Amino acid sequence: MFARWHNEGEWPAWLRNRFAALAILLVALSASFPAIAEKRVALVMGLSAYNGLQELKNPKNDATDVSEALRQQGFEVLSGEDLGLAAMRDLVKRFTARAREADVSLFYYAGHGFQIDSQNYLVPVDADIRDPASIKQSMITLQSILSGLEGGKGINLIFLDACRNNPIPPGAAGVGVTLRDGLARIGNAANFLIAYATQPDNVAYDGAGRNSPFATALMSHIATRGQDIAAMMIKVRRDVIAATGGQQIPWENSSLIRQFAFKPGAPETASPEVQLWQLGVGLRDPALLKLYIDRFPTGAHVSEARTYLDPTKLASLEGGAARGADATGDDAMWELASRVRMRPLTEFYLQRFPAGKHIEAARKLLEALPDANSADIPPEALCERLATHPRDATANLDGVPLDTLVANVDRAIGACRQAMTAHPEIPNYMALLARALWAANQRSEALQLYRKAAERGNLRAMVSLGLVLEAGDGVPKDVPGAYGWYERAAAGGSADGAINLAVALMQGSPLPRNVPRALELLRTASGQGSAIATFNLGVLAEQGVNGSPEQALGYFRKAVELGDVRGYRAAAILLDEGRGTRKDPDAAAESLLRAVAADTGSTLDELTKATKNWSPETIRAVQRRLQREGYYQGAFDGRTGPRLRQPLERWRNVGSLFPNNG
């Protein structure tokens, strides 16, 4: 059986032990990434300073930063900020002419946008909207841009962060005209992907920081090597849902007939967490290990990083980088910095490689990244950094466990209270304040705020309130009420709500047993990008409850791709035993080594004891792999035991990044 998430994201020990593995292998990062041979052209518009309409804070920043991110991926970028109608039309004309001969064309728009009678309009900064006639005269229809792209040779990617509140004055649209917030769903031509910052007919947030939630998520995933755009959009959607508490759900229509990756090449086989850890050890740099702890406070290597940073250990750490570290580290560090968009890491790259190959790109990236440690950090950003639940982690924010929140609870309460007061329209700050107050044991106010945020649609508040009611933690126990909140959360797109419901339905307690409904909930959550739901589906497939055992391996591999690295060890078991698939010792060994590289040490400990958990063929494959990296010199005897500890520790700490070094 599988498990559910509890209030602070802890899995029961029995399940952790069965499929324990936070696992990722860091492959060698080469300076020669596959060249982008295709012609790519983009038009990026960001409109903030409107005349006579509500000014928007972030679209100009979004346009500047998205433009640079696209240039780094080989796009010729036409860009414009705060454009009037004539300038918009001229830029669109130039773009559509170039796009007809491009392999990939991309249009990104941030600014006011709205719909009238299902026709979408993009609003120039000089729009003068007084009556129905002025609407058509003052604005550009989105359809006119799409029509200009139809019939071209390549694929067309449209990103619309234009679903802010409808700016049209009351009565200006005319009698009998349907005027709605947000943009209408459109698109039926082949080879288009049209992505909305939020669901059709809904309103997206401008964002309290430098960028909108949608732009932030898009830029956080655009530089992931080998990632198809369909998989990328799942992760973008997941990040935006987490960042907004489910108030904003990105949406897309796709009629693409081929795959597309912004950054071509072999898919990433290492998470940013493992990359940062292995770079820190490989470069022998205490600053990188401190960054690792700051960025991944619940990471699998935190205790090891702290051990390295102990004053008695620093001398050995600072004894010099691994051989070839500077040559390999330049490219590896830049790939990681551009992927995670972390200011301290970008600053480190500039300091460590002042004449590096990516120096100009790094300087431009630094300009776009706010200083999280600045004395004038906005309360919104500080609230998010100090109070976000680990289950709402994004590519930019890891979330904080409860004990860490307790240590900073006064700052968190102050920042979140300021953020909530400044943004009463955003219930997520109310939910974050509720979590901070709960950590401070101010339960009465916390519960009130959880209820208010939940009633306004915040998914984390719904799940947290459900857990409190189910446990009777400081309130009368109310199991039906708890599961009512899980139902609402699941309907709104919460994977945690769906998983809690599914577990109860599978177990038949406290809800009547309903396996088909449980599987439906898990499949929906998996399709929305939930790694945990995907892993659970793999466990159920292995048991023959969800399809057949042959499907389990695919689920476990997908779970890893989505971020649940327990799937590595689960996959290794199937490949080692030939359970539901053919025996494959080499593939089993690769999954085991990925587990060694990134879990909390349990797989390494298992393989350095005399155990019969793994076949001799798989252990021989592990030994051969370690020998190729220069870490193992012993016999290929297929035996686990203490002789493997030093080679596996080298693999865990450095992987393939700096081979043949201790």
C-alpha positions in Angstrom: 0.0 0.0 0.0 1.0 3.6 -0.5 1.0 6.5 1.9 -0.3 10.0 2.2 1.2 13.3 3.1 0.9 14.5 6.6 0.9 18.1 7.8 4.6 18.8 7.4 5.2 16.4 4.5 6.6 13.3 6.4 6.2 9.8 5.0 5.7 6.9 7.4 9.0 5.1 8.1 7.7 1.8 6.7 7.2 3.2 3.3 10.3 5.3 3.3 12.3 2.2 4.0 10.6 0.2 1.3 11.4 2.6 -1.5 14.1 4.8 0.1 16.1 6.8 -2.4 16.7 10.3 -3.2 18.8 9.6 -6.2 20.4 11.3 -9.1 23.5 10.7 -11.1 25.6 13.7 -12.2 26.9 13.0 -15.7 29.8 14.8 -17.1 28.8 18.3 -18.3 30.5 19.0 -21.5 31.4 22.4 -22.9 30.2 21.3 -26.3 26.4 21.2 -26.0 24.5 20.2 -29.2 24.4 23.1 -31.6 21.0 24.6 -32.3 20.8 24.3 -36.1 17.2 25.4 -36.4 16.3 29.0 -37.0 14.5 30.5 -34.0 12.8 33.9 -33.9 10.8 35.5 -31.0 8.7 38.6 -30.4 8.6 39.7 -26.8 6.4 42.5 -25.6 6.0 43.9 -22.1 3.6 46.8 -21.5 3.5 48.5 -18.1 3.2 52.3 -18.3 -0.4 52.6 -19.6 -2.0 56.0 -20.3 -5.3 56.3 -18.6 -5.4 52.6 -17.6 -4.1 50.8 -14.5 -0.3 50.7 -14.6 1.3 47.3 -14.3 4.4 46.7 -12.3 6.1 43.7 -13.9 5.5 43.3 -17.7 8.6 45.4 -18.6 10.7 43.3 -16.3 9.2 40.1 -17.7 9.9 41.2 -21.2 13.5 42.1 -20.5 14.3 38.9 -18.6 12.4 36.6 -21.0 14.1 38.1 -23.9 17.5 37.4 -22.5 16.5 33.9 -21.5 15.4 33.2 -25.1 18.6 34.7 -26.6 20.6 32.2 -24.4 18.6 29.5 -26.2 19.5 30.6 -29.7 16.5 32.9 -30.5 16.7 36.0 -32.5 14.6 38.3 -30.3 12.5 41.3 -31.4 11.4 43.0 -28.3 9.4 46.1 -27.3 8.4 47.7 -24.0 5.6 50.2 -23.4 4.6 50.2 -27.0 1.9 52.3 -28.6 -0.5 51.0 -31.2 1.7 52.0 -34.2 4.8 50.5 -32.7 3.0 47.3 -31.8 1.7 46.9 -35.4 5.1 47.6 -36.9 6.9 45.1 -34.6 4.2 42.4 -35.3 4.7 42.9 -39.0 8.4 42.5 -38.8 8.1 39.4 -36.6 5.5 37.6 -38.8 7.7 38.2 -41.9 10.7 36.6 -40.1 8.6 33.8 -38.6 7.5 32.4 -41.9 11.0 31.1 -42.6 11.8 30.1 -39.1 11.8 26.6 -37.7 10.5 27.9 -34.4 8.6 31.2 -33.8 7.7 32.4 -30.4 5.4 35.3 -29.2 5.5 36.3 -25.6 3.1 39.1 -24.4 2.9 40.6 -20.9 0.4 43.4 -20.3 -3.3 44.2 -20.3 -5.4 41.8 -22.2 -9.1 41.0 -22.3 -11.9 39.5 -24.3 -15.1 40.9 -25.8 -17.5 38.3 -27.3 -14.7 35.7 -27.2 -12.4 37.9 -29.2 -9.1 38.5 -27.5 -7.5 42.0 -27.5 -4.0 43.1 -26.6 -3.8 46.6 -25.2 -1.2 49.2 -26.3 -0.1 51.8 -23.7 -1.8 54.6 -25.7 -5.2 52.9 -26.0 -8.0 55.4 -25.8 -11.1 53.4 -24.9 -14.3 55.4 -24.8 -16.8 53.4 -26.8 -17.2 50.2 -28.9 -15.7 51.8 -32.0 -12.5 52.9 -30.1 -11.9 49.4 -28.9 -11.2 48.1 -32.4 -9.3 51.2 -33.4 -7.1 51.3 -30.3 -6.0 47.7 -29.9 -4.7 44.6 -31.6 -6.5 41.4 -31.8 -4.6 38.3 -30.8 -6.1 36.5 -33.8 -4.4 38.9 -36.2 -1.0 37.8 -34.9 -1.9 34.1 -35.0 -3.2 34.4 -38.6 0.1 36.0 -39.6 1.9 32.9 -38.3 -0.3 30.3 -40.0 1.2 28.7 -43.0 4.8 29.1 -41.9 7.3 26.3 -42.1 7.9 25.8 -38.4 6.2 25.5 -35.1 4.6 28.5 -33.3 4.8 29.0 -29.5 2.5 31.6 -28.0 2.9 32.6 -24.3 0.2 35.0 -23.0 0.8 36.5 -19.6 -2.0 39.0 -20.4 -4.9 38.0 -18.2 -4.8 40.9 -15.8 -8.1 42.6 -14.8 -10.2 43.9 -17.6 -9.3 47.6 -17.9 -12.3 48.7 -20.0 -14.3 51.4 -18.3 -17.9 50.4 -17.5 -20.2 50.9 -20.5 -17.4 51.5 -23.0 -18.0 48.1 -24.7 -21.6 48.9 -25.6 -25.0 47.4 -25.0 -25.4 43.6 -25.4 -21.6 43.0 -25.6 -20.2 40.3 -23.4 -17.1 41.7 -21.7 -15.1 39.3 -19.5 -11.8 39.3 -17.5 -9.0 37.2 -18.8 -8.5 35.8 -22.3 -10.8 33.4 -24.2 -9.6 29.9 -25.2 -8.6 29.9 -28.9 -6.6 28.1 -31.5 -7.2 25.2 -33.8 -4.4 25.6 -36.5 -1.7 22.9 -36.7 1.7 23.4 -35.2 0.7 25.9 -32.5 1.1 25.8 -28.8 -0.8 28.5 -27.0 0.0 28.9 -23.3 -2.0 31.1 -21.0 -0.7 32.4 -17.7 -3.9 31.2 -16.1 -7.0 29.3 -17.1 -9.2 30.9 -19.7 -11.6 33.6 -18.4 -9.6 33.9 -15.2 -7.2 36.6 -14.0 -3.5 36.2 -13.5 -1.4 38.0 -10.9 1.1 40.7 -11.8 3.5 39.4 -9.1 4.8 41.1 -6.0 8.4 40.6 -6.9 10.4 41.5 -10.1 8.5 39.1 -12.3 5.0 37.6 -12.6 4.5 34.0 -11.2 4.2 32.8 -14.8 7.3 34.5 -16.1 9.3 33.3 -13.1 8.2 29.7 -13.6 8.8 29.8 -17.4 12.4 31.2 -17.0 13.1 28.6 -14.3 12.5 25.7 -16.6 13.4 27.0 -20.1 17.1 26.1 -19.7 16.7 22.5 -18.7 18.6 20.5 -21.2 16.7 17.9 -23.3 13.2 18.7 -21.8 10.3 18.6 -24.2 8.0 21.6 -24.0 5.0 19.4 -23.0 7.0 18.2 -19.9 8.2 21.8 -19.3 4.7 23.2 -19.2 3.7 20.6 -16.6 6.5 21.9 -14.3 5.7 25.5 -15.1 2.0 24.9 -14.2 3.0 23.1 -11.0 5.3 26.0 -9.9 2.6 28.6 -10.6 0.0 26.7 -8.7 2.3 26.3 -5.7 3.4 30.0 -5.9 -0.2 31.3 -5.9 -1.9 28.7 -3.7 -3.9 27.4 -6.7 -5.4 30.8 -7.5 -3.7 30.7 -10.9 -3.4 27.6 -13.1 -1.5 28.0 -16.4 -3.3 26.4 -19.4 -2.3 25.5 -22.9 -3.7 24.3 -26.2 -1.3 22.3 -28.3 -1.5 21.1 -31.9 2.3 20.6 -32.2 3.2 17.7 -34.5 6.7 17.3 -33.3 8.7 17.6 -30.1 10.6 20.7 -29.1 13.1 21.4 -26.4 14.4 25.0 -25.8 17.8 23.5 -24.9 18.5 20.5 -27.1 20.7 17.7 -26.0 20.7 14.7 -23.8 18.1 15.1 -21.0 19.3 16.2 -17.6 20.2 13.2 -15.3 21.0 15.3 -12.3 18.8 17.5 -10.2 20.1 21.0 -9.3 20.5 19.8 -5.8 22.9 17.1 -6.7 24.7 19.3 -9.2 25.3 21.9 -6.6 26.5 19.4 -4.0 28.9 17.6 -6.3 30.3 20.9 -7.7 30.9 22.1 -4.1 32.8 19.0 -3.2 34.6 18.7 -6.6 35.7 22.3 -6.5 36.6 22.0 -2.8 34.7 25.3 -2.1 33.1 26.0 1.3 31.1 28.9 -0.3 29.3 26.5 -2.6 28.5 24.1 0.2 27.1 27.0 2.3 25.0 27.9 -0.8 23.8 24.3 -0.9 22.6 24.4 2.7 20.8 27.7 2.1 19.1 26.7 -1.1 18.2 23.1 -0.1 17.7 23.2 3.7 16.0 19.8 3.6 18.5 18.4 1.1 19.9 14.9 1.2 23.5 16.1 1.7 22.9 18.8 4.4 24.5 16.9 7.2 27.5 16.0 5.1 27.9 19.6 4.0 27.8 20.8 7.6 30.5 18.2 8.4 32.7 19.5 5.7 32.1 23.1 7.0 33.2 22.2 10.5 36.3 24.2 11.3 38.3 21.0 11.9 37.4 19.7 8.4 37.9 23.0 6.4 41.6 22.4 5.9 41.0 19.2 3.9 38.2 20.8 1.9 40.3 23.8 0.9 43.2 21.6 -0.2 42.6 22.2 -3.8 40.0 21.4 -6.4 39.8 18.1 -8.2 41.9 17.7 -11.3 40.3 19.4 -14.2 37.9 21.2 -12.0 38.3 24.6 -13.5 37.8 23.4 -17.1 34.8 21.3 -16.2 33.5 23.6 -13.5 33.1 26.7 -15.9 30.5 24.9 -18.0 29.0 22.9 -15.2 28.6 26.0 -13.0 27.1 28.1 -15.7 24.6 25.4 -16.7 23.5 25.1 -13.1 23.3 28.9 -12.6 21.3 29.5 -15.7 19.0 26.6 -14.9 18.2 27.6 -11.3 18.5 31.4 -11.6 20.0 31.7 -8.1 21.7 35.1 -7.5 24.5 33.8 -5.1 25.4 31.1 -7.5 25.6 33.5 -10.4 27.8 35.8 -8.3 30.0 32.8 -7.4 30.4 32.0 -11.1 31.5 35.6 -11.8 34.0 35.5 -9.0 35.3 32.0 -9.7 35.6 32.4 -13.5 36.2 36.1 -14.2 37.3 35.2 -17.7 34.8 32.4 -18.1 33.2 31.5 -21.4 29.8 32.6 -20.2 30.8 35.8 -18.4 28.6 38.2 -20.4 25.5 36.0 -20.1 26.2 35.7 -16.3 26.3 39.5 -15.9 23.0 39.9 -17.7 21.4 37.2 -15.6 22.7 38.9 -12.4 20.9 42.1 -13.3 17.6 40.2 -13.4 18.0 38.4 -10.1 17.0 40.3 -6.9 19.2 40.1 -3.8 17.3 38.0 -1.3 19.6 39.1 1.5 19.2 42.8 0.8 18.1 45.0 3.7 15.3 46.3 1.5 13.9 42.9 0.4 10.2 43.3 -0.1 8.0 41.7 2.6 6.3 39.6 0.0 9.5 37.9 -1.0 10.6 37.5 2.6 7.3 36.0 3.6 7.5 33.5 0.8 11.1 32.6 1.6 10.5 32.1 5.4 7.0 30.5 5.4 6.5 28.5 2.3 5.5 24.8 2.9 8.1 22.3 1.6 5.3 20.7 -0.4 4.9 24.0 -2.3 8.5 24.1 -3.4 9.2 25.5 -6.8 12.3 25.6 -9.0 13.3 28.8 -7.2 12.1 28.2 -3.6 12.6 25.0 -1.6 10.2 25.7 1.1 11.0 25.5 4.8 10.3 22.7 7.3 8.4 23.6 10.5 11.5 23.6 12.8 13.2 26.1 10.5 10.1 28.2 10.4 10.0 28.2 14.2 13.6 29.5 14.4 12.6 32.5 12.2 9.0 32.8 13.3 8.9 36.5 14.3 10.4 37.7 11.0 8.0 35.4 9.1 5.0 36.7 11.0 6.0 40.3 10.5 6.8 39.9 6.8 3.6 37.9 6.0 1.4 40.3 7.9 2.8 43.2 5.8 2.4 41.2 2.6 -1.2 40.3 3.5 -2.1 43.9 4.3 -0.5 45.2 1.1 -2.2 42.5 -1.1 -5.7 41.7 0.3 -6.5 40.3 -3.2 -3.9 37.5 -2.8 -5.1 34.9 -0.2 -1.8 33.1 -0.5 -0.2 35.6 1.9 -3.0 34.9 4.3 -2.2 31.2 4.2 1.5 31.8 4.7 0.8 34.0 7.7 -1.5 31.3 9.1 1.4 28.8 8.8 3.8 31.2 10.6 1.3 31.8 13.4 0.7 28.1 13.7 4.5 27.6 14.1 4.4 30.3 16.8 1.6 28.4 18.6 -0.8 31.2 18.0 -3.4 28.6 17.0 -6.6 30.7 17.3 -5.6 33.4 14.8 -3.9 30.8 12.6 -7.1 28.7 12.3 -9.2 31.8 11.5 -6.8 32.8 8.7 -6.6 29.2 7.4 -10.4 29.2 7.1 -10.6 32.6 5.4 -7.8 31.6 2.9 -9.4 28.2 2.2 -12.8 29.8 1.6 -11.1 32.1 -0.9 -9.7 29.1 -2.8 -6.2 28.7 -1.4 -5.2 25.0 -1.8 -2.6 24.8 0.9 -5.0 26.3 3.4 -7.6 23.8 2.4 -5.2 20.8 3.0 -3.8 22.2 6.2 -7.3 22.9 7.6 -8.3 19.4 6.6 -5.4 17.9 8.5 -6.1 20.0 11.6 -9.7 18.9 11.6 -8.9 15.2 10.9 -6.4 15.1 13.8 -8.5 17.3 16.2 -5.4 19.4 16.7 -6.6 22.2 19.0 -10.1 22.0 17.6 -12.9 19.4 17.9 -12.2 16.4 15.6 -14.2 16.6 12.4 -13.4 13.9 10.0 -16.2 14.5 7.5 -15.3 18.2 7.5 -11.6 17.3 6.9 -12.4 15.2 3.9 -14.7 17.9 2.6 -11.7 20.2 2.5 -9.6 17.5 0.8 -12.4 17.2 -1.9 -12.4 20.9 -2.5 -8.6 21.0 -2.7 -8.4 18.0 -5.1 -11.1 19.7 -7.3 -8.9 22.8 -7.4 -5.8 21.0 -8.5 -4.1 20.1 -5.2 -2.1 16.9 -5.4 -2.0 16.6 -1.6 -5.7 16.8 -1.3 -6.1 14.1 -4.1 -3.6 11.8 -2.5 -5.1 12.0 1.0 -8.5 11.2 -0.5 -7.1 8.3 -2.6 -5.4 6.7 0.4 -8.6 6.8 2.4 -10.6 5.4 -0.5 -8.0 2.6 -1.1 -7.9 1.6 2.6 -11.6 1.9 3.1 -11.1 4.2 6.1 -12.4 6.7 7.1 -14.1 6.7 3.7 -15.9 3.7 2.1 -13.5 1.7 -0.1 -13.6 2.9 -3.7 -10.6 1.7 -5.7 -11.8 3.1 -9.1 -12.2 6.6 -7.6 -8.9 6.4 -5.8 -7.1 5.5 -9.1 -8.9 8.3 -10.9 -7.7 10.8 -8.3 -4.1 9.6 -8.5 -4.1 9.6 -12.3 -5.5 13.1 -12.4 -2.8 14.3 -10.0 -0.1 12.5 -11.9 -1.2 14.1 -15.1 -1.0 17.5 -13.4 2.7 16.8 -12.5 2.5 15.1 -9.1 5.5 13.0 -8.6 4.1 11.4 -5.5 0.9 10.3 -7.2 2.9 8.9 -10.1 5.1 6.9 -7.7 1.9 5.6 -5.9 0.6 4.5 -9.3 3.8 2.6 -9.8 3.4 0.8 -6.5 -0.2 -0.1 -7.4 0.8 -1.3 -10.8 3.4 -3.6 -9.3 0.7 -5.0 -7.1 -1.6 -5.5 -10.1 -4.1 -3.0 -8.8 -3.4 -0.3 -11.4 -3.0 -1.9 -14.7 -0.3 -4.6 -14.9 3.1 -5.0 -13.3 4.7 -4.3 -16.7 3.6 -0.7 -16.3 5.3 -0.2 -12.9 8.7 0.6 -14.4 7.4 3.4 -16.5 5.6 4.9 -13.5 8.7 4.8 -11.4 10.8 6.4 -14.1 8.2 9.1 -14.7 8.1 9.7 -10.9 11.8 10.4 -11.0 11.5 12.8 -13.9 8.8 14.7 -11.9 11.0 14.8 -8.8 10.2 11.8 -6.6 13.6 10.1 -6.6 12.4 7.0 -4.6 11.6 5.8 -8.1 15.3 5.1 -8.7 15.5 2.3 -6.2 12.0 1.1 -7.0 13.1 0.8 -10.7 16.3 -0.9 -9.7 14.4 -3.6 -7.9 12.3 -4.4 -10.9 15.3 -4.4 -13.3 17.4 -6.5 -10.9 14.7 -9.1 -10.4 13.1 -9.0 -13.8 9.8 -8.2 -12.2 7.3 -7.0 -14.8 10.2 -6.4 -17.2 13.3 -8.3 -18.5 16.3 -8.5 -16.2 18.8 -5.8 -17.0 21.8 -5.7 -14.6 23.4 -2.7 -16.3 20.2 -0.6 -16.0 19.6 -1.7 -12.4 23.2 -0.7 -11.5 22.7 2.7 -13.1 19.6 3.3 -11.0 21.4 2.1 -7.9 24.3 4.5 -8.5 21.9 7.3 -8.9 20.4 6.4 -5.5 23.9 6.4 -4.0 24.6 9.8 -5.5 21.7 11.6 -3.9 19.9 9.9 -1.1 20.7 10.4 2.5 23.2 7.6 2.5 20.9 4.6 2.9 21.7 3.0 -0.5 25.5 3.4 0.1 25.2 1.8 3.5 23.2 -1.0 2.1 25.7 -1.8 -0.6 28.7 -1.7 1.8 27.2 -4.4 3.9 27.0 -8.1 3.2 23.5 -8.3 1.7 21.6 -10.6 -0.6 19.1 -7.9 -1.7 20.8 -7.6 -5.1 21.9 -10.1 -7.6 25.6 -10.7 -8.3 25.1 -9.6 -11.9 23.8 -6.2 -10.8 26.6 -5.7 -8.3 29.2 -6.7 -10.9 27.7 -4.0 -13.2 28.0 -1.5 -10.3 31.7 -2.5 -9.9 32.4 -2.2 -13.6 30.8 1.3 -13.7 32.9 2.5 -10.8 36.0 1.0 -12.4 35.4 3.0 -15.6 35.2 6.2 -13.5 38.6 5.3 -11.8 37.0 4.7 -8.4 37.2 0.9 -8.1 40.3 -1.3 -8.5 39.0 -4.6 -7.1 37.7 -7.8 -8.6 34.4 -8.0 -10.3 33.1 -10.6 -7.8 29.5 -9.4 -7.6 29.7 -9.0 -3.8 28.6 -6.1 -1.7 30.6 -5.2 1.4 33.1 -2.7 3.0 35.4 -2.8 0.0 32.8 -0.8 -1.9 32.5 2.0 0.6 35.4 4.3 -0.6 34.5 3.9 -4.3 30.8 4.6 -3.6 31.7 7.6 -1.4 33.7 9.0 -4.3 30.9 8.4 -6.6 28.4 10.0 -4.2 30.5 13.1 -3.7 31.7 13.7 -7.3 29.9 11.3 -9.6 31.2 11.7 -13.2 31.9 15.4 -12.9 35.6 15.0 -11.9 36.4 11.3 -12.5 39.5 9.5 -11.1 39.9 11.9 -8.2 39.6 11.3 -4.5 
